[in-house]
Amino acid sequence: MITQTALIADRDTVGWRFDNTYSRLPDIFFAPAKPATARAPRVSILNHRLADELGLDLGAMSPEVAAALFAGQALPAGSQPIAQAYAGHQFGGFTMLGDGRAILLGEHRTPSGRLVDIQLKGAGPTRFSRSGDGLAALGPMLREYVISEAMSALGIPTTRSLAVVTTGERVYRESALRGAILTRVAASHLRVGTFQYLATRQDPSNLRVLADYAIARHYPELIDAPRKYLEFFRAVMDRQASLIARWQLVGFIHGVMNTDNMAISGETIDYGPCAFMNAYRPDTVFSSIDHAGRYAYGNQPAIAQWNLARFAETLLPLLDSDQEKAIAIASEALGEYPALFERHWLAGMRKKLGLQTGEADDVELIRSLLDWMQESRADFTNTFRDLSSEEPPAGDRYQVPNFQAWYSRWRLRLSRDGRPSTAAYAVMRTVNPAVIPRNHRVEEALSAAEGHDDLSVLHRLLAALASPFEAGAESAQYQDPPLDDCNYRTFCGT
């Protein structure tokens, strides 16, 4: 049996360097929290690659110590566990929220000097749990691990997953499930909802404290800007426009784009009912709770603007003391979003089609391809990957007149682009993935882990997802879409 002294000694060899800047903010921003007791914690998976990037040595711990650490039973030296306060519009309805099943241990400073949040998700109830149990089940935590690591490999800003441990406890949802805790690493957990929390309390003094903190942490170049709060809003808007464009470019559907799930840092956060689209349909929804399709694939850009409008509302007292002038300033800035998103999306789409220059008809060329994909129910990922080869795409789907006419137009457009076609195809293969986390493959891995305690399927999937732009014999099985996923549903896990 491992002693508490040995536990602490091994735990502190990992290399944590906690700072806890958020805990030094006024008490209104958070509440102290303590992870719940876990009866028999056990490691499911550790992310050694991420640990190396963070300057942590997970190999310095025994499995027992690692399990205790990532279950919150032995806290890292220097950590100060808290639950953050925030609010949010959930499916359009406003709610006061907060970390109901997550505990922020603090911020770890990496060897490069970057601060990252270390959070335990599913570690038990907090002051903000609102009668919830504060716990999480193994399946949803492994889903977040898989999807967040896939997004990172695709080059999309995202939170990361450092570990998943089982707790030895049961979590009750529709049935009894194995309890688990995920360790999430994030640039921060500041959200649009964090600002809404302060705005709703009509606390302009602390709102300014929060804005200054967010600027110093994520946009330090704006600290001395003449109109720094307006420029802060514009900077957040630009990062969000870029992020949502990147989602669209790989067919990612977040599933629950509530304002409390929009990070000020510009990272993808909260992988609940998320999934990747297979056949191209803008109305694709996989979330079990999105009955009206509010967060469908095609709605994501507009929802981001709606969320940014809520963010702008919180900043009005900082933009001008005259509310009417503040509204005018915010409205003018927010009006820049559609063109901003279009620029990010168009730049990404041009790259997916091997184009390095711009022509006026490029948007129509892209839209024509997407229209054909929708009509023919073509797979989004595989279509772009098939176009990335020097050889014309094979298969009956591509032999129809509509596609052949489009393909001829595209090849003509490529010929005017000013570089050899081989170079264009090479670029395309760096942005059009061969492998994404296909829904049926994710479910296969989660089922093996949950039902049979078999992590081998998960590890093979993660190995393929780690190199998404490489197509080889080992990854071939992960490239085929399911026969039909129209009835596929994902769940938030709460």
N, C-alpha and C positions, 0 to 999 in steps of 0.2 A: 504494500500500500504506500502510495506517495505521500510524504509529509508536507505540511504547509511551508516549512522552511525550504525544502527542495523545490517546491512549486514556485515560490517567489524567486529563488535563485535562478532557476531555469528560465522563468518568464522574462526576467530582466536582462538576459543575455541576447534577446531578440534584436535590440537596437532601437527601441522606441525613443523618440525625442518629442515629447508633448509640450505644447505651448498654451492651449486653452484660451485663445483670444476671445472667443464668443462668450465664455463664462465670465469674462471681465466686463461685459456689457451690463446695463441695468437689469435688475431682477425681472422686470416685466417681460423680457425676451425668452425666458425659460423657467423651468422648475427642476430642482434636484431630482435625480432618479436613481434607482438601484435595480440592476438586473435580477430577475426572479431566480430562485433556486432551481437548478437542473439536476434531476436525480442521478442520471448516468450519462453525462455528455460523451460523445464519441465523434471523431473527425470523419466527415464524409469526403471532403475534398479541400485541398489547400492550393492556393495559386502562387507557386514558387516564382514564376516569371514576374508577376506583379510585385511580389515581396522584394525581389532583387531591385526593381526600379525604385522602390520606396526606401531602399537601404536597410531592409530587414532580413534577418537570418532565421527563417522558420525551421531550418534544419538543426538549429541549436536546441530545439525543444524535443522532448519525448512526445509520443502521440497523446499520452495522458495529460501532459502539461498544455499542449496545443488545444486539446478539447476543452480543458478548463478555462483557458484564456479566451477562446472564441465563443464560449457559452456564457461569458461574463462572470465566471465563478472566481477568477483570480485576475483582477484588473491590472493593466500595465502601470508601471510606476509613472507618476506624474499625470495620469488621466483624472478627469473630473466629470463623472457621468451626469448628464442632464437630458431633459426632454425639451425640445424647442417648441415655442408657441408660434402658431400661424393660423390663418383662416383660409378660405378658398371658395370659389364658385365650383360646385360639383354638378356637372350636367346642367349648368346655368343657374342653379340655386345656391345662394350664399349661406355658408356655415362657418361657425367658429370651430377650429380644429385643434391642431397640435400633434406632436408625436405620440400617437396612441399605442404604438407597438414598436417604437424605435428609441434607442438610447444612444446619444452622441457621447462617445468617450472623451472627445476633444480633438485637437488638430495635431497631427504628426508633421514634423518638419523633415523633408526629404534631404538627401545629400546636396541637391542643387539649391536648397533653400526654399523650395515651394511648400506651402502649407496645404495639407489635405485632411479632410474630415475622416475620422474613423468612427463608424456607426454600427451598432448591433441592431439588426432588424429581426423582431420576433422575440425580444429578450424579456417580455413581460409587461404588465400594465404600468402606466404612468398617470400623472395627474390629468392628462388629456385623453384618457382611454374611452371616456364616454360610455361606460358599462361594457366595453369590449374586454376580451381576455388578454390582449396585448401579445398574443402568441402567433406563431407562424408554423406552417406545415412544410414538410420536406420537399414536396413536389414544387410548389411555387418558389421556394428559395433556390432550388436547383435550376428552375426555369430562368430566374433572374441571373444566376451565374452564367448559364449558357448564352443567353441572348446578349447580356452586357459584354461578355468577352467576344462574341461574334461582332458586335457593333464596333468595338475597339479595333479589331483586326481589319474591319472595313474602312477604318480611318474616320469614323464618326464620333464626335465628342460625346463622352458617356461617363457615367459613374462606372466603377469597376467592382468586382467581387473578389475579396481576399480569401474567404473561407466559408464553408458551410459545415455546421456540426449538428448532429442530432442531439436531443436533450434527454432522451429516455422517458419523456412524458408524452401523453396523448393530447392531441388538439382536436376539438370537436367542431366540425362544420356540418355538412350533410351526413357525415359518418365520422368515426374515430380515425384520426390520421396521426402519423408520426410527427412529433414536434421537432422543429429545427430552428436554427438561428443563422442568419447570413451576416457576414461582416462586409459592409459596403464602404468603399473608398470614393470620396467625392471632392471636387474642387471646393465645394461648400454645399450646405443644404439651405442656403438662402433662396427663397421662392418669391414669386409674385404674391403668393398668399401670406408671406411674412410681412410684406409691406401693407397688405390689406388688413392684417391684424392690428397694426399700429394706427392705420387710417380710421378704422372703424371705432377704435377707442378714442378718437379725436385727441391724439397725443402728438402734436407737431414737434415738440422738443425731441422726443425719442425717435420720431420719424426721421428727423435730421441726423440723429446719432446713427440710425440704421443705414441711411443712405451714405453717410460718410464712411461707415465701416465697409459697406459693399464696394464703394469706389476704391478705397485703399486696398482692399483684398483682391478685387478682380479687374479694376480699371485704374491702376495707379497713375497712368499718364494723364488722368483728368483731375487729379487732386487740386491743381492750381489753375484749372481752366476758368475763364471769366464767367461762363454760364454752365457750371459743371453739372448741375442737376438735369438740365436739358440735354447736355451732351451725354450724360449717364444714360438717360432714357434712350437716346439715339443709338448708343453703343450696345445696349441690351437688345434693342430692336434688330440691329444688324446681325448680332450673333444668333438670335432666334430665327431670322429670315434664312440665314445660312444653314442652320441646323435643320429646319423643316425641309428646305430644299434637298438636303442630303438624305433625309428620310425618304422623300419622294423618289429620289434617284435610284434607290435600292428596293423600293416597294415595302418599306417598313411601316407598320400601322401601330401607333402607340396604344390606342384603345381607350385611354382615359386621360385626355388632355385638359384636366381641370386646372384652375389657376394655381393650386397648391402643388401641381406637378410640372410647373414651368420654372426652371432654375435660372436665377439671375446670371449665373456663370456661363450659360449657353450649353450646358451638358444635357444629354438625355438622362432623365431621372425617373425612377419608379416603374419597374418592369412588371406590371400586373397582367392585365388581359391583352398582352401585346402579341404580335405575330407578323410574319412576312407574307405578302401577297404572292400567290402563284399565278393563276390566270389573271390577265390584266382586266380589272373592273374597278373603275373609280368609286363605286358604291360599296366596295368590300368592307365588311365589318366582321370581326371575329369575337368581339367582346360579348359575353353573355348578358351584360347589364346595359349595353347600348342598343336598346330596342328601337330607337328612332333613327339610328345611324348618324347621330350628331358628330361622332369622331371617326367617321368613315375615311378611308384613304384620301379620297378626293376633297374632303372637307378640311383636312389638316391645315393647309395654308391660311384659310379664312379664320379658323378657330384660333390660330396663333395671333392673328390681328385682333380678334375679339379679346383674347387674354391680355394682349399688350394695351388695349384700351382700358382695361381694368387697372393695369399697372400705372398707366398715365394718370388715372383718377387719383391714385394714392399720392402722387407726386405734386399735385396741384398747389398745395401750400408752399412748396419749395420753389416752384416756377415763378410765381408772382404773388404779391400780397393781395392784389385785386383778382378775385376769382374769375371774373369774365375774361380778363387778359390771360390768366393762367390757362383757362379752357381753350382760348384761341391759340396759344402757344403749343399746347399739347395736341390739339386737333391738327394743326399744320404739320407737326412732326409725324404724327401717326399716319397722316395722308401719304407719307413717303413710302410706307410699307409695301404696297402692291408692286411698285416699280422695283423696290429693293429686292423683294423675293424673286421677281421675274428675272432680274439680273443674275442672281445666284443660281436659280434653276436652269436658265438658258445656258450659262457658262458650263454647268455640269452636264447638261444634255449634249451640248456641242462636243464635249470631251468624250462622252459615251459613244458618239458617232464619229470620232476621229477627226473632228474639225478644230483647227487652231485659229481660224479667222472667222469673221462674222459677215453674213449677208442678210439682206432684208427678208428673204424668203425662208430663212432657217426655221423660224417658229412654225410656219405652215408645213415645212418638211417633217418636223418632229411630230406635230399634231396628226399628220396623215399616217405616220407609222403607228402612233398610239391608237388612232381610230381603227386601223386594220387589226391591231392586236386585240382590241375590244370586240370587234365583230367576229373574229375567228377564235376568240378565247385562247389566244396564244399565251404561253408562259412568259411573264415579264422578264425574269432573270435570264432564262435560256435564250430568248430572242436576241437580247443584246449580246450575249456571249457568242451565239451563232454568227452574228454579224462581225465579230471580232476576228474572224479567220480570213485568210487570203482567198480561200475557196468560197464560192457561192453557197449559202446555207442549203443543206440537203433536207429532204423530208417533203411529204405531199403537201403539207400546209403552205410551204413556201413556193409551190409551183402554180398557184392561182394567179390570174391576170393582175388583180389589184396589187399584190405584193411585188410581182415582177416589174410592174410599172414604177412602183415606188423605189425598188432596188436600183433600177436604171437611173432614176433622178438622183439618188444618193451617190452613186458611183460617179456621175457627172459632176456633182457638187464637190466630191473628194478631189477630182482631177483639177479643180480650180483652186484648191487650197494651198498649193505652193510647196508641198513636200511629198516625198515618195509614199505610195500607198502602203508599202511595208512598214514604214515608220508610223503611219496613222493606225494601222492594225496593232502594232506593238503597244501604242499608247492606250488603245481601247482595251487591251487585255489587262492593263493595270487599273482600270476603273470599272470594268464590267465583271463582277464576280462569277466564278464557276460554281461556287458553293455558298449557300446561305443556310440558316437553320430552318430547313423545311419542317412544316408543322408535324407531319407524321413521323419524321425522324426524331424530333424533340420529344414527342409523346412516347415513342418507343424507348428512348433513353430514360425518361422519367419513370415509366412503368417498370422497367427492369430494376431501377434504383429503389423505388417505393415498395414494389411487391416482392422482390427477390433479393434485395440488398446487393444487387449486382451493379457495380459502377463501371464495368468494362465497356458497356455500350455507350455510356456517357463520355468516357475518356476517348473512345474512338471518334465520336462525333466532335468533341472539342479539338482533337488533333486535325481533323479536316477543316474545321472552321478557323483554325489559327492561320491557315494559308488560303484565304478565300479566292485568290486570283490565280491559283495554280490548279490546272486540270490534269489529273493523272489517274492511273488505274486505281489507286487507293481511295481517291475521292469520287470516283464515278458513281458509286451507289448513292451518294448524297446529292446528285445533280437532278435526279428525276423527281418531278412533282408528284403528289398523290393523284390517284385516278380521279377523285372528286372530293373537294373539301368545302363544298357549299354549306354543309351543316356543321362544320368544325367550329367549336366554341372554346374560348379561353376564359379563365376566371380570375378574379382579383385576389383570392386567397384569404380575405378577411371574413 
